[in-house]
């Protein structure tokens, strides 16, 4: 199932990780594990936020995906199902 993960980073913890030089490695390892089809980074509500779109094969995949954000960045993490246009068209065709 295609999902979007939104991770809103704790400012103090993210500053600490950035200052230590570990942010690039942490994000690189996480992205390598998740293999997102899209990854976006920017501010939301004045906090560093990342949006990752990827396929999650099983709900048991959620702990290893979310944990680096929780334990390393004190992030608020949300995961929700999403569709691309082809998915939406397929779903809408089933309403007839």
QUICORDA-V760021 format. One record per pair of residues at least 24 apart in sequence whose C-alpha atoms are under 10 Angstrom apart, sorted by the first residue. I is the first residue (numbers start at 1). J is the second residue. Records with the same first field share a line. If there is no record, write none. Layout:
# QUICORDA-V760021
I->J  J
This chain:
# QUICORDA-V760021
1->54  55  56  57  58  59  80  81  82  83
2->36  37  53  54  55  56  57  80  81  82  83  84  87
3->36  52  53  54  55  56  57  79  80  81  82  83
4->36  38  39  50  51  52  53  54  55  56  78  79  80  81  82  83
5->36  39  50  51  52  53  54  62  65  66  77  78  79  80  81
6->40  41  49  50  51  52  53  66  75  76  77  78  79  80
7->41  47  48  49  50  51  52  66  69  70  73  74  75  76  77  78  79
8->41  42  43  44  45  46  47  48  49  50  51  69  70  73  74  75  76  77  78
9->43  44  47  48  49  50  69  70  72  73  74  75  76  77
10->47  48  49  69  70  72  73  74  75  76
11->46  47  48  73  74  75
12->73  74
13->72  73  74  75
14->47  48  72  73  74  75
15->73
16->73
17->72  73
23->72  73
26->68  69  72  73
27->68  69
29->68
30->64  65  66  67  68  69
31->65
33->64  65
34->61  64  65  66
48->75
49->75  76  77
50->77
51->77  78  79
52->79
53->79  80  81  82  83
54->81  82
55->81  82
56->81
